[in-house]
Amino acid sequence: YRSRISVFNSASSTFHAPSNLSGIGGMKCEHIHACPLWRNECARNDCVFVITDSNARGMLGMDVACVMAFFSLQQHSRLIPCAVVRWFNWVGNAPDPNTGMWMVKPAFSAQNTLHFTIIHINTIFCAAHLLPVFGTVLLSPSIKFHHVLDIFKLFYVNKFMDHHAFEIAL
């Protein structure tokens, strides 16, 4: 590829949220970040729901990924907006019976490295919030919020982050 590639630190996602009383016809807009330096401190890479099966309902038609970068490129005079994502795999095929939340773990490729791919930005549905599954050992005070996705190996998909996530994660 020999043309210009533009990199962006965030993108906005507009989606239909029927229970949202504000907005036009239940539409909601949110910003998703993938920037190397958030507020001059550390990287910020938001997690998202990615539509992987448009025929399935709710979580059964989506996967969770962490956005590492947003970029766009030109192909045949057409702008193609993309994202580099790090995938998570579902743990089981139903929510955890104790919490009612779905669980995910980092996905690995055949070479036992984290699974990264490039996706079209239109497949991103909305932001997702992952909660780490804590063990019984105390965490070091040196661990900060931006380390969480790299340190923990199991996460809950937080359906309580807002009422839209609650509807999606049923």
Secondary structure, DSSP 4 states (H G I P E B T S, - for coil): --S-EEEESEEEEEEE-TT--SSSTTEEEEEEEEEEEETTTEEEE-EEEEES-TTS-GGGGEEEEEEEEEEEEEETTEEEEEEEEEEEEESSSS--TTTS--EEEE-B-TTSSB-EEEEEGGGEEEEE-EEE---SSPPPTT--GGGHHHH-S-EEE-TTSSHHHHHHT-
